[in-house]
Every structure is written in C-alpha cells, then in structure tokens.
Amino acid sequence: MREGSGTGRWQVIFETQDESEWHAHLRRLRAGTERIDWAMTRIDTLCGRLVHPTTYRLSLFVPGPVCDPGRERPGH
C-alpha cells in the first residue's frame, strides 16, 4: 500500500433536522447539472431518539495531500 493513500477527511456539505428538507436537497443534487461522485460521499442519519432530534448529514471525502515517494519525509 502506498504511503498516504486513503488519507483525507470527511467534510460536511449539508446537514438538517428536517426530513422533508433533506429529501428535497438530495433531489436537487440528483437533478442538478453539477455532477457528484456519489462514491466519495457519505450519508449519516444520526438518531437522537428521545433526547435529540434526528439529524441528516451529507459529507464529501476530501483527499489529503499526496505523498511524493521521491521526497524524504521530515524527521527521517
């Protein structure tokens, strides 16, 4: 496995506690002209049960910097 492969972070691009707003947002994304790489997205449904309301979250994976194998890593 290459060093640095798979590194990155999940960036929240949409979040709501309103289920109808959530579905409307997804419909707009699917119908829009801007193409989304759905393989790089994550959908979370955070169930609050009785304590907190349910939250719907759409996140996009943002890759980290690519390591150049020809460059020496700091500290090595």
C-alpha positions as CSV (number, residue, x, y, z in Angstrom):
1,M,0.0,0.0,0.0
2,R,1.3,3.4,-0.9
3,E,2.0,5.9,1.9
4,G,-0.7,8.5,2.1
5,S,-3.2,6.6,0.2
6,G,-6.7,6.8,1.7
7,T,-5.8,9.8,3.8
8,G,-8.2,12.7,4.0
9,R,-11.2,13.9,5.9
10,W,-15.0,14.0,5.6
11,Q,-16.3,17.5,5.0
12,V,-20.0,18.1,5.9
13,I,-21.7,19.7,2.9
14,F,-25.3,19.6,4.1
15,E,-27.0,19.0,7.4
16,T,-30.5,19.3,8.6
17,Q,-33.0,18.0,11.2
18,D,-35.9,18.5,8.8
19,E,-36.6,15.2,6.8
20,S,-38.5,16.9,4.0
21,E,-35.7,19.5,3.6
22,W,-33.2,16.5,3.5
23,H,-35.1,14.7,0.7
24,A,-35.6,18.0,-1.3
25,H,-31.8,18.7,-1.1
26,L,-31.0,15.2,-2.4
27,R,-33.5,15.6,-5.2
28,R,-31.9,18.9,-6.2
29,L,-28.4,17.4,-6.2
30,R,-29.5,14.4,-8.3
31,A,-31.3,16.7,-10.8
32,G,-28.7,19.4,-11.0
33,T,-26.2,20.0,-13.7
34,E,-23.2,19.6,-11.4
35,R,-22.2,16.0,-11.2
36,I,-21.4,14.5,-7.8
37,D,-19.1,11.5,-7.3
38,W,-21.5,9.6,-5.1
39,A,-18.7,7.1,-4.3
40,M,-17.0,9.9,-2.5
41,T,-20.0,10.8,-0.3
42,R,-21.3,9.6,3.0
43,I,-24.8,9.9,4.3
44,D,-25.4,9.8,8.0
45,T,-28.7,9.6,9.8
46,L,-28.0,10.4,13.5
47,C,-30.9,9.1,15.5
48,G,-31.4,11.3,18.6
49,R,-34.3,9.2,19.8
50,L,-35.9,10.9,22.8
51,V,-33.1,13.2,23.7
52,H,-32.1,14.9,20.5
53,P,-33.9,15.3,17.1
54,T,-32.8,13.1,14.2
55,T,-30.1,14.8,12.1
56,Y,-29.4,14.1,8.4
57,R,-25.9,14.7,7.2
58,L,-24.2,14.6,3.8
59,S,-20.4,14.6,3.8
60,L,-17.9,14.6,1.0
61,F,-14.5,12.9,1.3
62,V,-11.7,15.4,0.7
63,P,-8.4,13.6,0.0
64,G,-5.3,14.6,1.9
65,P,-2.1,15.7,0.3
66,V,-0.5,13.0,-1.9
67,C,2.9,11.9,-0.6
68,D,5.7,12.0,-3.2
69,P,7.8,8.8,-2.7
70,G,10.8,10.6,-4.1
71,R,10.8,13.2,-1.4
72,E,12.2,12.5,2.0
73,R,9.7,12.7,4.9
74,P,10.6,15.3,7.6
75,G,12.3,13.7,10.6
76,H,13.6,10.7,8.6
